[in-house]
Structure formats: C-alpha cells, structure tokens
Amino acid sequence: VKWFVLAAEQGSISARHNLGKCYEFGRGVEQDYSQAAKHYHLSAEQGYAPSQVDLAVFYENGWGVEESLEKALHFNRLAAEQGFAIGQSNLGYLYKHGKGVKQDFAEAARWYCLAAAQGHARAQFNLALMYDNGEGMPQDHAEAARLYRLAAEQGHEQAQFNLAWMYDHGEGVPKDKAEAARWYRLAAEQGHARAQFNLALMYNNGEGVPQNQAEAVRLYQLSAEQGFSRAMHNLGECYEKGDGVGQDFAKAMELYKQAFEKGYVFSAHSVGLLYEKGLGVSKNLKKATHWYRLGANGGDETSQKALERCSRSSKGIFAF
C-alpha cells in the first residue's frame, strides 16, 4: 500500500487504481468503500478505463457513493468508448435490462458484439442468450451455440451448461449425448448444481456415459447440497430403492420432505406413499392423505389420484 500511495502521489494512474482496489477489498488497509470510490474517481477522471468500470459498479450498487444508475451508465460508457471490453459488456447489460437508460435490445447487442469480438466471455454468453431467445434479433440457436462455445471454452460455467443442454436436446447443434456429458461435467466440476443434476441423470440412464448408479448418487448429493430440489428428490429415490447406495427409507423420507420444502411439489406423493406403506416410518394413513393433499393442491396429478383413491376407500384400505 505504501508504494501505491507514493506512486499515486507522483501521478501514477494505475497506482491510484490499485490503491482503490486495496480499500475495496481491505488489502493492507481497513476495507473502506468510500476511500475506494475516491481513488477510482481520481483515476477515472483521468481516463483510466479499469477505474471507470469499477466506479460504475460502485454507483450501480451504492458502495461508498450514492446509488446512481445514470452515473453507472456514464462511467461504463466512457470505458466502452475507449474499447475496454468490460465496459462494453457492462453497457450492453444496462441497455438490455433498462438500467439507467431506456431498454434497447439492439443497442445491448451492439455493445455485447464489440466486447465478444475481443474475447470477453461474459459478453459472448449474454449475446448468445439474446440469439437463443430471439431478443432484439431473429432467434438463431446455431449462432447461440457458437457463442456459448466461445465462452464455454474460456471456462464460463453457465455457457458450458447451456452448450451441454443444446447437445443434450439437439438444439442448434446435432444431438450428441457424449458431448453433452462432457460439457455438463465441466460445468459440474465448477459447482453448477443443475449441471451436476443433469450429469447424474445421464449416469443414471447410461446416456452419453456408461451407466453408473454410484456416480449418479455422488452427483445428486453434490447438487442436493446446494439446495437443488430435484436432486434432493432423485437422491431420495436412490435411498428408497437402494440404487447406488444402501437402502434407507428414513433417509429417503427426509430428502423427499426437503425437496418439497424447496418447492418440488411432486415429492409430496413420495412422502405420502412411504406413510401409506409404512416404510421407514409407522404406517399412518392420515399423514399419507395429508401429503397427497399437499401435492394435489400444488397441481400434481399423481397426488390427486392418490387422494381420490383414499377418499373412495371407506376403510382406508388402498388398492395399488
């Protein structure tokens, strides 16, 4: 910090910027957003693009300065007009979402294109999304896949997931389960919960990879630990059936309930069945009916049918 201060006092713009970084992240000094903003401002006013985009972030979030989307737009534009890819990407984002400026998909795409051409992964990804969804341009899944690939090859995990999904479903590229698995794996290794889940499904079904139930369980577990409800449910099914893991009805019940609490309504039927059959818990038809009703109220047709079956049985004896 001492050397950054000395260099900044002698007029070094980059040292001034780095001093701002020290205050922003508390490196060698106590974290102080106001001081960080002050130093970014000084170097931004001298035309230093990295400081301009950092100051824009501070204005967008109200860190150490009064929140102002208009100023965020202003400083991103200054950096973008210098050809700074991060500023171009950020400006594209502001135009796409109408932050500090009227929403304008065409202008968003223009700035994303400029940043993407410089190899900026986030801009490539966001431009791909626009092609994928037909926002401000004709929908073009093939072009979306091309751009996702450019970002994915730089390690952008959501781009890796989206590209995997396109291979999985044959959208914009020929269907290729092995290629889908490869890209899901790369995203999964970065902790992408849905990629972990989708790759688990592929191991579960032997699609694009050799069938391996134990590996499916491992991946379901990783995804479930991040709160992905469908992974919780599928992991519950593994424990209920003893697929790739020791059979454990109580653990299955716990996972089904967690999945339901996270919004996966179909898990209610699985909880109801365990109560109805007395698996891992004491048989309790009243609780089974309660869970079927929860599922039915959430729109699950299987739960609705189970509830109707219960109501038809005056003695509470259910036919499967």
Phi, psi and omega in degrees: 000318181305315183288326176296320180298312180299317181292322180295320179295338178267005174100009179286115181291318181295324177294321177300317179297315180295329175295321175300319178299320179300315180288326181296317186255002179069040180264104179082353177217165176290136180302131184207101183296326180296317178293321178300313180299321179301313182289322176298320181299314182298318180280330178295321180293341177266010174088016181278108188301317179302323177289325179298316181287325178293319178295324177300319178298320179296318179291324180294326185255355181071036180267108177073357178218165176288131182303133180204106178292330179295318178288326175299317178298315182301310184287326174296322180295319179302317180290319182298319182290345174272359181087014181281117190300320181297317178297320178296317179296315179297321180294320175302318179298316181296320178292321182296321186259002178064042180259111180079002182200158178295136180303133184208098183296322181296318179291323176300313181297323180299314182287323175299319180300317181296318179289320180298322180296338177269003178088016181285114188299317183294323177293319177300317179295313183293325176292321176301318178301320181295319176293321182298320184261356181066043181264108178077007181199160177299139179298134184211094183293328180294317178292324176299315180298320179299316181287321175303319182297318179301316179288320182298321180293344175265004177094011178288110191294324179290326175294321177298317179296313182297321178294319177300316180299321180294319175293323181298322185251359179067041180249113181083345177216159175297142179299131183207098185295324180294319178292323176299314180299321181299314181285325174300319182298316180298318178290320180298322180293342175268003176094016180286112189298318182288328175295319177299317179295312183295323177292323176300318177301320181293320175292324179299318186258356182067040180254115179079347178216158175297141179300131183207096185292326179295321178290325176299316179299317181299317181287321175302319181298315179299317180291318180297324180296341177266004176089014180282113191296321181293327177293320176302314182296311182295325176295322175300318178298322178298316179292323180295319184267346184073033180267109178078002181201157179297138181298132183207097184294324180295319178294321177299315179301314180301316181290320178299318180294320178297318180297319179296317180297333178274002174107002179271093190297332183293343178291339180300320180297320180294321176296315180302318180296319179296320176292320182295321182269349182070042181258112181082351179215166174291139180301129184212099184289332178294316178291325177299314179298320179302314181289324176298322180293320177300316179294318180297319179296336179271001176097010180276116183293325179296319177294321179298317179295321179295322179294318178295322178298319179297316184291336179280342183265100183295335181262001180074019176260119188259141176260132180256000000 
